[in-house]
Amino acid sequence: MECCSYSYTKPSSFPPPTFLNFQGDSTSVGRRFSKKKLYPGPLSSPLSKPFLQLNDTFKPLVYQHCTSSYHLKTFKGTISAEAGKQGWDFGRFLRTLYFFNGPPSPAKFFEFLKEKLSTASPTEPVKVMDSSGIVLVAGATGGVGRRVVNILHNKGLPVRVLVRNKDKARSMLGPDVDLVVGDITKESTLVPEHFKGVKKVINAVSVIVGPKEGDTPDRAKYSQGIKFFEPEIKGDSPEMVEYIGMKNLINAVKVSVGLRSGKLIYGFEGNSSKDVAWGALDDVVMGGVSESSFQVDPIGGENGGPTGLFKGVVSTTNNGGFTSIRTKNFAVPEDLSAYDGLELHLKGDGRRYKLIVRTSRDWDTVGYTSSFDTVKGQWQSVRLPFSSFKPIFRARTVPDAPPFDPSNIISFQLMFSKFEYDGKLNPTFVEGAFQLPVSSIRSFIKDPITPRFVHVSSAGVTRPDRPGLDLSKQPPAVRLNKELGFILTFKLKGEDLIRESGMPYAIVRPCALTEEPAGADLIFDQGDNITGKISREEVARICVAALESPNACGKTFEVKSVVPFSEPYTVDPENPPPEKDYNEYFKTLKDGITGKEILEQSPVAV
């Protein structure tokens, strides 16, 4: 019988472990050697990147013919092998364990047992995540905000309101409203728990303007809208509400709302990059001899820039047949609940690979897995919707596994394997060398993208500094911008924060707000030139409609009714106006028009 032996020198920098903390199937070799004192080798690597390389410290196996199937001398271990099979690189196996799990420790084992014993029974029903998402309404007790809440409720959509005064909100919106208390001007009050499950935001927060002579408790004078009164700022300044408050709100909701271009998880894109610690995890853990690595190729990218490179040699010897790279568990889970899937940008080789996502810190646990095919010799972007990820454990589907939770991603794994799932084989599998350049992994929002952050601003925000403008023909806020604490200036700064945030947005700039009913014909415009009036109810309807319209995404626009100031607008209850299709208005809008561009051009007549 043929056997092999290896030499191993005990390093002085590691304490002797008591046992191997390895969950999963135990091989006969693993059981045999678990009773010996084993010492993991150093993790030195010539690469500056934190990638695991498994061949730079351990000596290669030396094959010997011997009469005994089990031979030890001077801490030399032998691994029996049948004739025609290769020996198992136990040192590489040990280093794999050490990279992902750290030094073996009894304390870790007992922590694992305690966690397992205290975990709820798998027979308990699993709470399915609300995939529809919650709409957060900020400024929900204001004239526009409370109407937005009512419309959303009537549509049956899940709503949460962010308010400063809990009692006022309960009395106005009802006892059953999902309510959180916070003040956007005070960052410490915007705790992350308030925004869990939030997928969309309508922001109707505005600095409070009121008559100098005072107003009624329900702000009756202010609500008249078109009747002029001498105004002043009540409460927090425009800078605090419209700019600092906006910054705080964006930071609070950005993770749950998501970015239009997605979130970079790993890789290189333009001048930006994101690194994670990858380690090889090959069939050595089950006795195989396949071997892989992950490294950075500084010029291997699509345009000559850097790219990650997953490469190796795969073999079915010793019943093996897979290579993979896996990240260490993230210290803080990745929350990708705002997105619809993962996108890999890679250069294909014609083979089928798997991307495995884990939501548990356990070593040997269910991996949510999606297979994908590549095109040989071509750079391509592969999109894997979260809905395509199946719960897999050791190449078997787990039908009663918890649903995939993208808010709690612990690690990623990229695999090339002979095996598919449930006994099926990879039709593109061939033994030998392979390489797969992967320049980036990022999350994505599926098309068509609709606004996730709708903001109620104001017409006139670009006009105070516009050259050649006749202020006598402008609304009071434009003429009194300085006296009102630069209210429009800071509203514009707040808009800029939204446009620069990366979130899918729509910015609605209503003209003077009134308490008149909705229903009048409307004028949508861009460039910040129009004046007029519009009802708060109409603005609320526009905001809710914008959430569902791809044509509104990334747009900034003004809106008013066709009814002049001098004419009141009323509705006959017996003959109400038809409901509007606001998407027909949104279709007329263009990207990139805000009115700011006019500040550098000739003045436009108003």
Secondary structure, DSSP 8 states (H G I E B T S, - for coil): --EEEE-----TTS---SS----S---HHHHHHTTS---------S-SS----SSSSS---EEE--S-SS--SSS-EEEE--TT-----HHHHHHHHHHHH-S--HHHHHHHHHHHHHS--TTS------SS-EEEEESTTSTTHHHHHHHHHHTT--EEEEES-HHHHHHHH-TTSEEEE--TT-GGG--GGGGTTEEEEEE----EEEETT---TT-HHHHT-SS---EEEESS-HIIIIIIHHHHHHHHHHHHH--TT--EEEEEETTEEE---EEE--GGGGT---EEEEEEETT-STTSS-EEEEEEEE--GGG--EEEEEE---SS-B--TTSSEEEEEEE--S-EEEEEEE-SS-SS--EEEEEEE--TT-EEEEEEEGGG-EEEETTEE-TTS----TTSB-EEEEEEESB-STT-B-TT--SEEEEEEEEEEEEE--SS---SEEEE--TTTT-TT-TT--GGGS-HHHHTTTTTTSHHHHHHHHHHHHHHH-S-EEEEEESEEESS-S-S-EEEE-SS----EEEHHHHHHHHHHHTT-GGGTTEEEEEEESS-TTS-----TTS------HHHHHTT--TT--SGGGGGS-----
